[in-house]
Amino acid sequence: MIKAMAVTGFLGDKAGFPGKKMPVEQMRELGTRLKNAIPGKIHAFDDEEALRDCWAWPLARENPFLAPSCANPPTDRFDIPRHMAYSNILRLQRYEWMRRAGELYPDVDVFAWIEYTVLKQPGVTEHVIQDFMAALEEAEFDALSAPGCWSKGPVDDSKAHWRFVGSCWVCPRQYLEKLFEAARTVVTLRTRMTGKISWDMNTMAYIELLDILPIRWYPAGHDQTQFTNYCERGVNRTLTPLCELAKKYQTDKGGWHVMYGGVVGTTCHNYTPAYYELFKDRREKVKRVLEIGVHTGSSLRMWEEFFPNAKVYGFDNNRHCIFSDGRIQCFVADQANPQSLLDAVSAAGAEPFDLIIDDGSHEAPHQVTSANTLLRFVAKDGYYIIEDIKIDCKPELVSKDITVPSAEFEMTYLKTGRGIGVAHCDSDCSYCQGSEGECLIVYHRR
């Protein structure tokens, strides 16, 4: 059996600058809870050293004007920009703490960095941490394993780069020293060249781009998914046939296909597994599909291949998106205008659709207008599905204004979980602050 050890760290009063985000006493309380959750399986570097003991401190000593790479240091957290530079020095110390843990515990196979205050994050509990540590001891390791929000790509060092979320990552013993050397090399070079020092996770993103260490990424947010998604990291996840088509055509509806080589933007929804469950046994029976929102046409091509006998229609208010190819035909339509939608339906043959998808403007008033106009055109045993609800944790804020045309319709909310990037409830949501996953509003005509 593999032996795992968690590593955390905290300077507290010895940080050398005032912390404004959270009182030191509250940080200590959270750290104590973390240590008590996994006794014997965690080493905490807390209060053993000061900021001047950190490996990156000499970079501040040699440059009295050292600044943080962040273009706009948040004033609610730092009195002056220099304090954020100190904070980044502290955050970079985790690479050294992980290396030193390897020296202290020669019998441990794999080490997991866990943020000292991680229990303040949405959904993270002592039980989640315990299950995560148990999972670490169940499988062999051949790479660093780190969760994140964004797809792999260039790093804009003027802001936080969330390719990796930073509160949790895992490193096999054989890469501890190499990872520290890589971090020290990247940070030293960039700091001396730019006069600015970066975050710990921006540094990890730079290391990944250099392709000098094996890094296994898996999707997660700044919440419990950093731990709960670990057991479902990319190499072990089974894609449905529809997910494979999402990957093939590069649509962001996708079923986590980014980690398999799909190249989309920084967002990937987890819709395709839900669609597959709804239609896997009736693919050949579907004759007409309509999607509001064409963009590049990638999802229309996905539907065309998934439903071999269907004509696929797309509506969009941007004339530059309109095209016809194979069984795909697009029409100009403004989903905020009922008559425009009716005209487009007439152009598409005015026959019922087996599936209508609203992936248009993502604005609630437009979603309501479209549903109230088009629900009548859903065929028997057909579906009308609304994607990209802004307030996913409260889908009733949209559905309450939608009137079904007959008692034949039943409505359900289909939770699809968190996707990648911004594929979750809106970060400005006053109900959950973005901690909830996504939801589809599904109307089924019996």
C-alpha positions in Angstrom: 0.0 0.0 0.0 1.2 3.5 -0.8 2.0 5.8 2.1 0.8 9.4 1.8 1.5 12.5 3.8 -0.1 15.9 3.7 2.0 19.0 4.0 0.9 22.5 5.1 2.5 25.7 6.3 1.9 29.1 8.0 4.1 31.9 9.2 1.5 33.7 11.3 2.9 36.7 13.2 6.3 36.1 11.6 5.1 36.8 8.1 6.6 40.3 8.3 3.6 42.2 7.0 0.0 42.8 8.2 -2.6 40.3 7.0 -5.9 42.0 6.2 -7.9 39.1 4.6 -8.3 37.1 7.8 -7.1 37.5 11.4 -4.2 35.3 12.4 -6.2 33.7 15.2 -8.8 32.5 12.7 -6.1 31.2 10.4 -4.7 29.2 13.4 -8.1 27.8 14.2 -8.6 26.6 10.7 -5.1 25.1 10.6 -5.6 23.3 13.9 -8.8 21.8 12.5 -6.9 20.6 9.5 -4.2 19.0 11.6 -6.7 17.4 13.9 -8.6 15.9 10.9 -5.7 13.7 9.8 -3.4 13.2 12.8 -0.3 11.3 11.9 -0.7 12.0 8.2 0.2 15.7 8.1 3.3 17.8 8.8 2.7 21.5 9.4 5.5 24.0 9.0 3.8 26.6 11.2 5.7 29.2 13.2 9.0 27.5 12.7 10.5 30.3 10.6 10.1 33.9 9.5 9.7 35.5 6.1 13.4 36.1 6.0 14.0 32.4 6.2 12.0 31.7 3.0 14.1 30.6 0.0 12.9 33.5 -2.2 13.7 36.2 0.4 17.1 37.0 -1.2 15.3 38.2 -4.3 13.7 40.9 -2.1 16.9 41.7 -0.4 18.8 42.3 -3.7 16.0 44.5 -5.1 14.6 47.0 -2.6 12.0 48.0 -5.2 10.7 44.4 -5.8 7.0 44.5 -6.8 4.4 41.8 -7.2 3.6 40.7 -10.7 -0.1 41.6 -10.1 -1.0 44.8 -11.9 -3.5 45.9 -9.3 -2.8 44.4 -5.8 -6.1 44.2 -3.9 -6.3 47.0 -1.3 -8.6 45.0 0.9 -5.7 42.5 1.4 -2.5 44.6 1.3 -1.7 48.1 2.6 1.0 48.6 -0.1 2.1 46.6 -3.2 5.3 45.6 -1.4 3.3 43.6 1.0 1.9 41.5 -1.9 5.4 40.9 -3.0 6.1 39.5 0.5 3.0 37.5 0.3 4.1 35.9 -2.9 7.5 35.0 -1.3 5.6 33.3 1.4 3.3 31.5 -1.0 6.3 30.2 -3.0 7.8 28.7 0.2 5.4 25.7 -0.2 7.7 24.2 -2.9 10.5 24.2 -0.3 8.3 22.9 2.5 7.3 20.0 0.2 10.9 19.2 -0.6 11.9 19.3 3.1 9.0 17.0 4.0 10.5 14.5 1.7 13.7 14.6 3.7 11.8 14.3 7.0 9.7 11.3 5.9 11.9 9.0 3.8 9.3 6.2 4.1 6.5 8.3 2.5 5.7 7.7 -1.2 3.5 10.7 -2.1 3.1 14.1 -0.6 0.0 16.4 -0.9 0.2 20.1 -0.3 -3.0 21.3 1.4 -3.5 25.0 2.2 -3.4 25.8 5.9 -6.8 27.6 5.7 -8.5 25.3 3.2 -11.4 24.5 5.5 -12.8 28.0 4.8 -13.5 27.1 1.2 -17.0 26.1 0.1 -17.8 22.4 0.7 -14.4 21.6 2.2 -14.8 19.6 5.4 -12.7 17.4 7.6 -14.5 14.4 6.1 -13.6 15.5 2.6 -9.9 15.8 3.6 -10.0 12.4 5.2 -11.5 10.8 2.1 -8.9 12.5 -0.1 -6.0 11.2 2.0 -7.4 7.7 1.8 -7.7 8.0 -2.0 -4.0 9.0 -2.2 -3.0 5.6 -0.9 -5.1 3.6 -3.4 -3.2 4.2 -6.6 0.4 4.4 -8.0 1.8 7.8 -9.0 3.7 8.6 -12.1 3.2 12.4 -12.2 2.4 15.5 -10.3 -1.4 15.8 -9.9 -2.9 19.2 -9.7 -6.5 20.5 -10.0 -7.5 23.7 -11.8 -10.1 25.8 -13.6 -8.5 26.8 -16.9 -7.2 25.0 -20.0 -3.4 25.0 -20.7 -2.2 28.1 -22.4 -0.1 31.3 -22.1 0.2 33.0 -18.7 -0.7 36.6 -18.2 1.4 37.3 -15.1 -0.4 40.6 -14.3 -3.2 38.6 -12.7 -3.9 35.2 -11.1 -3.7 32.4 -13.7 -6.1 29.7 -12.6 -4.8 26.8 -14.7 -4.1 25.5 -11.1 -6.2 26.5 -8.1 -3.3 26.1 -5.7 -4.9 25.0 -2.4 -4.2 21.3 -3.1 -1.7 19.4 -5.3 0.1 16.1 -5.1 3.7 15.2 -5.8 5.4 11.8 -5.8 8.6 11.6 -3.8 10.8 11.3 -7.0 9.7 14.7 -8.2 9.9 16.8 -5.0 13.5 18.0 -5.5 13.0 18.5 -9.2 9.8 20.5 -8.7 11.5 22.8 -6.2 14.5 23.3 -8.5 12.1 24.1 -11.4 10.2 26.6 -9.3 13.4 28.3 -8.0 14.8 28.5 -11.5 11.6 30.0 -13.0 11.0 32.5 -10.2 14.6 33.6 -10.0 14.9 34.2 -13.7 11.5 36.0 -14.1 12.0 38.1 -11.0 15.5 39.3 -11.9 14.4 40.0 -15.5 11.2 41.8 -14.6 11.7 43.2 -11.1 8.4 41.5 -10.1 7.7 38.3 -8.2 4.7 36.1 -9.1 2.3 33.8 -7.4 2.9 30.2 -6.6 0.3 28.9 -9.1 1.3 31.1 -11.9 4.8 29.6 -11.4 3.3 26.1 -11.6 1.6 27.1 -14.9 5.0 28.3 -16.3 6.6 25.0 -15.3 3.9 23.1 -17.1 4.5 25.1 -20.3 8.2 24.2 -20.1 7.3 20.5 -20.3 10.1 19.5 -18.0 8.0 17.5 -15.4 5.0 15.2 -15.9 1.9 17.1 -14.6 -1.5 15.5 -14.6 -4.2 18.1 -14.5 -7.8 17.5 -13.4 -10.8 20.0 -13.3 -11.8 21.6 -10.1 -12.8 24.9 -8.6 -11.9 26.8 -5.4 -14.0 24.4 -3.3 -14.3 20.7 -2.4 -13.9 19.6 -6.0 -10.1 20.0 -5.5 -10.3 16.9 -3.4 -13.5 15.1 -4.5 -12.5 15.2 -8.2 -9.1 13.7 -7.5 -10.4 10.2 -7.8 -11.9 11.1 -11.2 -8.9 12.7 -12.7 -8.7 12.7 -16.5 -6.9 9.5 -17.3 -9.5 7.5 -15.4 -12.7 9.2 -16.6 -14.8 7.4 -19.3 -16.2 9.6 -22.0 -19.6 8.9 -23.5 -19.8 8.7 -27.3 -21.4 12.2 -27.2 -18.4 13.5 -25.1 -16.1 12.1 -27.8 -18.0 14.0 -30.5 -17.8 17.2 -28.3 -14.0 16.7 -28.3 -13.9 16.0 -32.0 -15.8 19.2 -33.0 -14.4 21.4 -30.2 -17.7 22.4 -28.6 -17.7 23.6 -25.0 -20.7 21.5 -24.2 -18.3 18.9 -23.3 -18.0 16.3 -20.8 -14.5 17.3 -19.5 -13.0 16.6 -23.0 -10.4 19.4 -22.5 -8.1 17.1 -20.5 -8.1 14.6 -23.4 -6.7 17.1 -25.8 -9.7 19.1 -26.8 -8.7 22.7 -27.4 -11.5 25.2 -26.5 -11.4 28.3 -24.5 -11.2 28.5 -20.7 -14.7 27.1 -20.2 -16.0 23.6 -20.7 -19.5 22.6 -19.5 -20.5 19.1 -18.4 -23.6 18.9 -20.4 -22.9 16.1 -22.9 -23.1 13.3 -20.3 -26.6 14.5 -19.4 -27.7 14.7 -23.1 -26.3 11.3 -23.7 -28.4 9.7 -21.0 -31.5 11.4 -22.4 -31.0 10.3 -26.0 -28.6 7.3 -26.0 -31.5 4.8 -26.8 -33.3 6.9 -29.4 -30.5 8.4 -31.5 -31.9 7.0 -34.7 -35.5 8.2 -33.9 -34.7 11.9 -33.7 -35.6 13.6 -36.9 -35.4 17.3 -36.2 -33.1 19.3 -33.9 -33.0 23.0 -33.3 -30.3 24.9 -31.5 -30.5 28.6 -30.7 -27.0 30.0 -30.9 -24.7 28.9 -33.8 -21.3 30.6 -33.2 -18.8 28.4 -35.1 -21.3 25.7 -35.7 -19.3 23.1 -33.7 -22.3 21.9 -31.6 -24.5 21.6 -34.7 -21.9 19.3 -36.3 -21.8 17.3 -33.1 -25.6 16.9 -33.2 -25.5 16.0 -36.9 -23.2 13.1 -36.3 -24.8 12.0 -33.1 -28.3 11.9 -34.6 -27.7 10.1 -37.9 -31.3 10.6 -39.3 -31.9 14.2 -38.1 -31.9 17.5 -39.8 -30.2 20.0 -37.6 -31.2 23.7 -37.6 -29.5 26.6 -36.1 -30.8 30.1 -35.3 -28.6 33.1 -34.6 -28.9 36.8 -34.9 -25.4 37.2 -36.3 -25.6 36.8 -40.1 -21.9 35.9 -40.2 -22.6 32.7 -38.4 -25.2 31.4 -40.9 -24.3 28.5 -43.0 -25.7 25.3 -44.6 -23.8 22.1 -44.9 -25.0 18.5 -45.2 -28.0 18.0 -42.9 -27.3 21.4 -41.2 -29.2 24.5 -42.1 -29.1 27.9 -40.3 -31.4 30.9 -40.3 -31.2 34.4 -38.9 -33.4 34.9 -35.9 -33.4 37.2 -32.9 -34.4 35.2 -29.8 -35.6 38.4 -28.1 -38.2 38.8 -30.8 -41.1 36.3 -31.0 -42.0 37.1 -34.5 -38.4 36.7 -35.7 -38.3 33.3 -34.1 -41.7 32.3 -35.7 -40.4 33.4 -39.1 -37.3 31.2 -38.7 -39.4 28.2 -37.6 -41.5 28.7 -40.7 -38.4 28.8 -42.9 -37.2 25.6 -41.2 -40.5 23.8 -42.2 -42.8 24.6 -39.3 -42.8 21.0 -38.2 -42.3 19.8 -34.6 -38.7 19.4 -33.3 -37.6 16.4 -31.3 -35.0 18.5 -29.5 -34.8 22.3 -29.0 -31.7 23.7 -27.2 -31.4 27.3 -26.1 -27.6 28.1 -26.1 -28.1 31.7 -27.3 -27.5 34.9 -25.5 -27.7 33.3 -22.0 -29.8 36.2 -20.9 -32.8 35.3 -18.7 -35.3 37.5 -20.5 -34.3 36.1 -23.9 -34.5 32.5 -22.5 -38.0 33.2 -21.3 -39.1 34.8 -24.6 -37.7 31.9 -26.6 -39.3 29.2 -24.5 -42.7 30.9 -24.4 -42.5 31.2 -28.3 -41.1 27.8 -29.2 -42.3 25.3 -26.6 -45.4 24.7 -28.8 -43.1 23.4 -31.5 -41.8 20.5 -29.4 -42.8 17.1 -30.8 -44.4 14.4 -28.7 -41.8 12.8 -26.4 -39.5 15.7 -27.4 -37.4 18.0 -25.2 -36.8 21.7 -24.8 -33.6 22.4 -22.9 -32.2 25.7 -21.6 -28.5 25.9 -21.1 -26.2 28.5 -19.4 -28.5 29.8 -16.7 -26.6 32.5 -14.9 -28.0 31.7 -11.5 -27.8 27.9 -11.7 -28.6 27.4 -8.0 -32.0 29.2 -8.5 -33.3 28.0 -12.0 -36.8 28.9 -10.9 -35.8 32.6 -11.4 -36.0 31.7 -15.1 -38.7 29.0 -15.2 -41.2 31.0 -13.2 -41.9 33.3 -16.2 -42.2 30.5 -18.7 -45.8 29.2 -19.4 -46.1 25.7 -20.9 -48.6 25.5 -23.7 -50.4 22.4 -22.4 -50.5 19.9 -19.5 -48.5 17.5 -21.6 -45.3 19.2 -20.5 -43.3 18.4 -17.4 -40.4 20.4 -16.2 -37.3 19.3 -14.3 -34.0 20.8 -13.2 -31.1 18.7 -14.2 -28.0 19.3 -12.2 -24.8 18.7 -14.3 -22.2 19.7 -11.7 -19.2 22.0 -12.1 -17.5 22.3 -15.4 -14.2 23.9 -16.2 -13.5 27.7 -16.0 -16.7 29.7 -15.5 -18.9 26.6 -16.0 -20.6 27.0 -12.6 -23.2 29.2 -11.0 -22.3 32.9 -11.5 -19.5 34.1 -9.2 -21.6 37.1 -8.3 -24.5 35.0 -7.2 -25.9 36.4 -4.0 -27.2 32.9 -3.0 -24.1 30.7 -3.4 -21.3 33.0 -4.5 -20.5 30.7 -7.4 -20.0 27.5 -5.2 -22.8 25.5 -7.0 -22.5 23.7 -10.2 -24.6 24.1 -13.4 -28.2 23.3 -14.1 -30.2 22.6 -17.2 -33.9 23.5 -17.3 -35.6 20.6 -19.1 -39.1 20.5 -20.5 -40.3 17.1 -21.7 -43.5 16.8 -23.8 -45.1 13.4 -22.9 
